Amino acid sequence: MQNSQKFRTPQEKEDYSAYQEDLAFQKELNILRNDFYYKMIDSKDISLVDFFYQPLDTLSGDAYTARVIDGHRTFYLLVDGMGKGLSASLTAMSVTIFINHIIDKMIEHDSFSLDILVKESMDFMRPILLDEEALSIDYILFDTYFSQLDYAKFSMPPFLLEDNKHQVIKIKSNNPPMSKWSKTYNIDKCSVENIHKFLFYSDGIVENSTIDGLVYNNFIENDFTESFTREEMKEHILEKIATQEDDLTFIFINRLELNTMTLISEKIFETTLDAIEEANSWYENICQNHCSTLAFNELFMNAYEHGNLDLDSETKHQLLQDDVYFQTLVSLEKECAKKITVKIYKIKNLSSQYRVTQIIDEGHGFDTNLLTTIFRNSKQFNGRGVFVSRKNSMGIYYNSKGNSVLFLNKI
């Protein structure tokens, strides 16, 4: 279709526009690289990385990226283009595409440098930006080995960091907004040894009006302190703002204390159908919560059939169609000596308590990025168990190998 005369009815034109908007949004989601799609950071300790991305329009001026650099370094990017609409979106997406391309090359050659990344992206954007245009952007590098955060903040709202005593630390911008005239920049470092929670966000969140007639900036620090997960932070924001006025984007990272002090129960199970019933009964007696039990049932079954028995979804589907699924499971069980370990932790955050359940199988694992297509289309057969588990918990997270999963519920 080349022009509006090709449409026979107004409805056809509307449907075509909606189709193009959907394609544009899917393209944006492909540009926003996320190496932590339902993954935890499990290098030195366990940290949960979560994102909230709610554009005001289909074409967003906000963008984000999360990349695994190596075994102990992770990189995060937040971009906020000036204004709204197509121009802001083109700017945000252009710099995000370029930065991810450079990161890919650096990872390929084991040569990551935050300094070079900032310089190259600044050089790339200089001829693209308009004379009066400004770009707000956060470059964030975590190093869990040295417990250090390196950052270059170009006129973005302060990072919020919470230490082990629940004190909030603000890290302000160390650079003016990026423009076509920018030539110099600063990269600073700070220790995160005693930090257990992080929040990075765009100004669309703090500048949004609330139902009380104030801007949300008046509430963000307290809401951050009271939030243990992304879901709780999201709820705090959405229940306070009156009407969304700009793109809303944030990255929420929580470092969990999973140790002998917070462990309340642990048990090892065989890889058998009888053990599945035993595990479900054991877990239900401990937790006494329908949603937790439903999530556990699904994820334990995944550890059993997809993990230890190495049964892929396509084969399972075929076995069910041929009505030989359970006979095959019994046959595979006889040759499987692998175990499934379950650990249950209880963690307190201020006046609230949370249950963290970890299920560990001894299988080969899988790439959690495969879940992307499943969660974009929940009607698919494959991965329904993971989808159901996510809906009945505050989040599910796999380790880097894909053979260990944990999920959270509020007690």
C-alpha positions in Angstrom: 0.0 0.0 0.0 1.6 3.2 -1.2 -1.0 5.8 -0.1 -4.4 6.3 1.6 -6.3 5.8 -1.7 -5.3 2.1 -1.6 -7.5 1.6 1.5 -11.1 0.8 0.7 -12.5 1.7 4.1 -11.4 3.8 7.1 -11.2 0.6 9.1 -8.7 -0.9 6.7 -6.5 2.2 7.1 -6.9 2.0 10.9 -6.0 -1.7 10.9 -2.9 -1.1 8.7 -1.7 1.7 11.1 -2.2 -0.6 14.1 -0.2 -3.3 12.3 2.7 -0.9 11.5 2.7 0.4 15.1 2.9 -3.2 16.4 5.9 -3.9 14.0 7.6 -0.7 15.2 7.2 -1.7 18.8 8.5 -5.2 18.2 11.5 -3.6 16.4 12.1 -1.5 19.5 12.0 -4.5 21.7 14.7 -6.2 19.5 16.9 -3.1 19.8 16.6 -3.0 23.6 19.1 -5.8 24.2 18.7 -7.7 27.5 21.1 -10.4 28.4 19.3 -10.9 31.7 15.9 -12.0 30.4 14.8 -14.0 33.4 18.3 -14.5 34.5 20.1 -13.8 37.8 23.6 -12.6 38.3 25.3 -15.5 40.0 29.0 -14.8 39.9 30.1 -13.7 43.4 26.6 -13.7 44.9 23.0 -13.8 43.6 21.5 -10.6 42.3 18.2 -10.1 40.5 18.1 -7.7 37.6 14.7 -6.4 36.5 13.4 -3.8 34.1 10.3 -1.7 33.7 9.7 -0.2 30.3 6.4 1.6 29.6 6.6 4.0 26.6 4.0 6.8 26.3 3.7 6.2 22.6 4.7 3.4 20.2 7.9 5.4 19.3 9.7 5.9 22.5 12.4 8.4 23.4 13.6 6.1 26.2 15.8 3.0 25.6 17.8 0.6 27.8 20.3 -2.2 27.4 21.7 -4.8 29.8 24.8 -6.8 28.7 27.0 -9.5 30.3 30.6 -8.6 29.5 32.3 -11.5 31.2 32.1 -13.6 34.4 32.2 -10.7 36.7 31.3 -7.5 34.7 27.9 -6.4 33.5 26.9 -3.2 31.6 23.7 -1.2 31.8 22.6 1.7 29.5 19.7 4.1 30.0 18.9 6.6 27.2 16.4 9.5 27.3 16.1 11.4 24.0 15.0 15.1 24.2 11.3 15.7 23.7 8.8 13.1 22.5 7.8 11.5 19.2 9.8 10.4 16.2 12.8 12.6 16.6 13.5 11.5 20.2 12.9 7.9 19.3 15.3 8.0 16.3 18.0 9.5 18.6 17.5 7.0 21.4 17.4 4.0 19.1 20.4 5.1 17.0 22.7 5.4 20.0 21.4 2.2 21.5 22.0 0.2 18.3 25.5 1.6 17.9 26.5 1.0 21.6 25.3 -2.6 21.4 27.3 -3.1 18.1 30.4 -1.8 19.8 29.9 -4.0 22.8 29.4 -7.1 20.6 32.8 -6.4 19.0 34.5 -5.7 22.3 33.1 -9.0 23.8 34.2 -10.9 20.7 37.8 -9.6 21.1 37.8 -9.6 24.9 38.6 -5.9 24.9 35.8 -4.1 26.7 36.5 -0.5 27.7 34.0 1.8 29.2 36.2 4.8 28.2 36.3 3.8 24.6 32.6 3.0 24.5 31.7 6.5 25.8 34.1 8.2 23.4 33.0 6.2 20.3 29.3 6.7 20.9 29.8 10.4 21.5 31.7 10.6 18.2 29.0 8.6 16.5 26.1 10.8 17.8 27.8 14.2 17.2 26.7 14.5 13.5 23.3 13.0 14.2 22.2 15.4 16.9 20.5 18.6 15.9 22.1 21.9 16.9 19.7 22.4 19.9 19.2 18.8 20.7 20.4 17.2 24.0 20.7 13.6 25.0 20.6 12.3 28.5 22.3 8.9 29.0 23.7 6.6 31.7 26.7 4.3 31.1 26.9 1.9 34.0 29.5 -0.8 34.5 29.3 -3.3 37.4 32.3 -5.3 38.5 31.3 -7.9 41.1 34.9 -9.1 41.6 36.0 -5.7 42.9 32.5 -4.6 44.1 32.9 -1.5 42.0 30.6 0.6 39.9 32.0 2.8 37.1 29.7 5.3 35.5 29.3 8.2 33.1 26.1 10.1 33.7 25.0 12.6 31.2 22.3 14.7 32.9 20.2 11.8 34.1 18.4 11.6 37.5 20.5 10.4 40.4 21.1 6.6 40.9 19.6 5.4 44.1 21.7 2.9 46.1 20.6 1.3 49.4 23.2 0.0 51.8 22.8 -2.8 54.3 21.6 -0.4 57.0 18.7 0.8 54.6 20.4 4.2 54.1 19.8 5.6 50.5 22.8 7.0 48.7 22.3 9.3 45.6 24.8 9.3 42.8 24.4 12.5 40.7 25.4 13.2 37.1 29.0 13.8 36.4 28.5 15.1 32.9 26.2 17.7 31.2 23.8 16.4 28.6 25.4 15.0 25.4 25.2 17.3 22.4 26.8 17.7 19.0 29.2 20.1 20.7 30.3 17.6 23.4 34.0 16.6 23.3 35.0 15.8 26.9 33.4 13.5 29.5 34.0 12.1 33.0 34.0 8.5 34.3 33.8 8.1 38.0 33.9 5.1 40.3 32.2 4.1 43.6 32.4 1.1 45.9 29.2 -1.0 46.1 30.7 -3.4 48.7 27.9 -2.8 51.2 25.1 -2.0 48.7 22.3 -4.5 48.3 19.8 -2.6 46.1 20.1 -0.3 43.1 17.6 1.8 41.0 18.4 3.5 37.7 15.7 5.5 36.0 14.8 8.1 33.4 13.3 11.5 34.3 9.9 10.6 33.0 9.3 8.8 36.3 10.4 11.5 38.7 8.8 14.4 36.7 5.4 12.8 36.4 2.6 14.4 38.3 0.9 12.4 41.0 -2.7 12.2 42.3 -1.6 14.5 45.2 -0.6 17.2 42.8 3.1 16.8 43.4 5.8 15.3 41.1 6.8 11.7 41.8 10.3 12.8 42.7 8.9 13.5 46.2 8.1 9.9 46.7 10.7 7.8 44.8 13.3 7.5 47.6 10.8 6.2 50.1 9.1 3.9 47.6 12.6 2.5 46.6 13.3 1.7 50.3 10.0 -0.1 50.7 10.4 -2.1 47.5 12.0 -5.5 47.5 11.3 -6.3 43.9 10.6 -4.6 40.6 6.9 -5.5 40.9 6.6 -3.6 44.2 8.5 -0.6 42.8 6.2 -0.6 39.7 3.1 -0.8 41.9 4.3 2.2 44.0 4.8 4.3 40.9 1.6 3.4 39.0 -0.6 3.9 42.1 0.7 7.4 42.7 0.9 9.0 39.3 -2.3 10.6 38.0 -1.8 10.1 34.2 1.4 8.9 32.4 3.0 12.0 30.9 6.2 10.6 29.5 8.1 7.3 28.9 8.7 5.4 32.1 11.8 3.3 32.4 13.8 1.9 35.3 16.3 -0.8 36.1 15.9 -2.5 39.6 18.7 -4.7 41.0 18.5 -6.5 44.3 21.3 -8.5 45.8 19.9 -11.4 47.8 21.2 -12.8 51.0 20.9 -16.5 50.4 23.0 -18.1 53.1 22.7 -20.5 56.1 21.1 -17.6 58.1 18.2 -17.2 55.7 17.9 -20.9 54.7 14.8 -22.4 56.4 14.5 -25.8 54.6 16.4 -27.9 52.1 15.7 -31.3 50.5 17.1 -33.5 47.7 14.7 -35.5 45.5 15.1 -38.4 43.0 14.2 -37.9 39.4 11.0 -39.9 39.5 7.2 -39.3 39.1 6.8 -40.5 42.7 9.4 -37.9 43.8 7.3 -35.2 42.1 4.3 -36.0 44.2 6.5 -36.1 47.3 8.1 -32.8 46.5 4.8 -31.1 45.9 3.3 -32.4 49.2 6.5 -31.4 51.1 6.5 -27.9 49.7 2.8 -27.3 50.2 3.1 -28.3 53.8 5.9 -25.8 54.4 4.5 -22.8 52.4 0.7 -23.1 52.7 0.2 -20.8 49.8 -1.6 -21.7 46.6 0.3 -19.4 44.2 3.7 -20.5 45.6 2.7 -24.1 45.3 1.5 -23.7 41.7 4.7 -22.0 40.7 6.7 -24.7 42.5 4.8 -27.5 40.8 5.5 -26.1 37.3 9.2 -25.4 37.9 9.9 -28.7 39.6 8.3 -30.5 36.7 10.5 -28.6 34.3 13.6 -29.6 36.3 12.4 -33.2 36.2 11.5 -33.6 32.5 13.5 -30.8 30.7 16.4 -30.7 33.1 17.4 -34.2 34.4 15.6 -36.3 31.8 16.7 -33.9 29.0 13.3 -34.1 27.3 12.8 -31.1 24.9 9.4 -29.5 24.4 8.9 -30.7 20.8 9.6 -34.4 21.8 7.2 -34.1 24.8 4.5 -32.7 22.6 4.9 -35.6 20.1 4.9 -38.2 23.0 1.6 -36.7 24.3 0.1 -36.9 20.8 1.2 -40.6 20.5 -0.1 -41.3 24.0 3.2 -42.7 25.2 4.4 -39.8 27.4 4.2 -41.5 30.8 5.6 -44.8 29.6 8.6 -42.9 28.2 9.1 -41.0 31.4 9.2 -44.3 33.4 11.7 -45.7 30.9 14.0 -42.6 31.1 13.8 -42.6 34.9 15.5 -46.0 35.1 18.6 -44.7 33.5 18.8 -41.4 35.4 20.7 -41.0 38.6 20.5 -37.2 38.7 19.0 -35.4 41.7 16.8 -32.3 42.1 17.7 -30.0 45.1 15.2 -27.6 46.6 16.2 -24.8 49.0 13.7 -22.4 50.7 14.9 -19.1 52.1 13.1 -16.4 54.1 14.3 -12.8 53.7 13.1 -9.8 55.6 12.9 -6.3 54.1 11.8 -3.7 56.7 8.4 -4.9 57.9 7.8 -7.4 55.1 9.0 -11.0 54.6 9.6 -12.9 51.3 10.1 -16.5 50.5 12.7 -17.4 48.0 12.5 -20.9 46.5 15.4 -22.3 44.5 15.2 -25.5 42.4 18.5 -27.0 41.1 18.6 -29.9 38.6 21.7 -31.6 37.3 20.9 -31.2 33.6 22.6 -29.3 30.8 20.6 -26.1 31.3 19.3 -23.9 28.5 19.4 -20.3 27.1 16.7 -18.3 28.9 16.6 -15.9 26.0 14.5 -18.5 24.3 11.7 -17.5 26.7 11.4 -14.2 25.0 9.1 -15.5 22.2 7.1 -17.5 24.8 6.3 -14.5 27.0 5.4 -12.4 23.9 2.9 -15.1 23.0 1.5 -16.9 26.1 -0.8 -19.1 23.9 2.2 -21.1 22.7 2.4 -24.7 23.9 6.1 -24.6 24.6 7.1 -23.0 27.9 3.6 -22.7 29.4 5.0 -24.0 32.7 7.4 -21.1 33.0 4.7 -18.7 32.0 2.3 -19.9 34.7 5.1 -19.8 37.3 5.9 -16.2 36.4 2.2 -15.3 36.8 2.0 -16.9 40.3 5.2 -15.3 41.7 7.0 -12.0 42.0 9.5 -13.1 39.5 11.5 -16.2 38.3 15.2 -16.2 37.6 17.5 -18.8 36.1 21.3 -19.0 36.6 23.7 -18.4 33.8 23.8 -22.2 32.9 20.0 -22.5 33.0 19.8 -25.5 35.4 18.9 -23.6 38.6 15.8 -21.4 39.0 14.5 -19.3 41.9 11.2 -17.6 42.4 9.9 -15.1 45.0 6.6 -14.7 46.9 5.7 -12.3 49.6 4.6 -14.0 52.8 
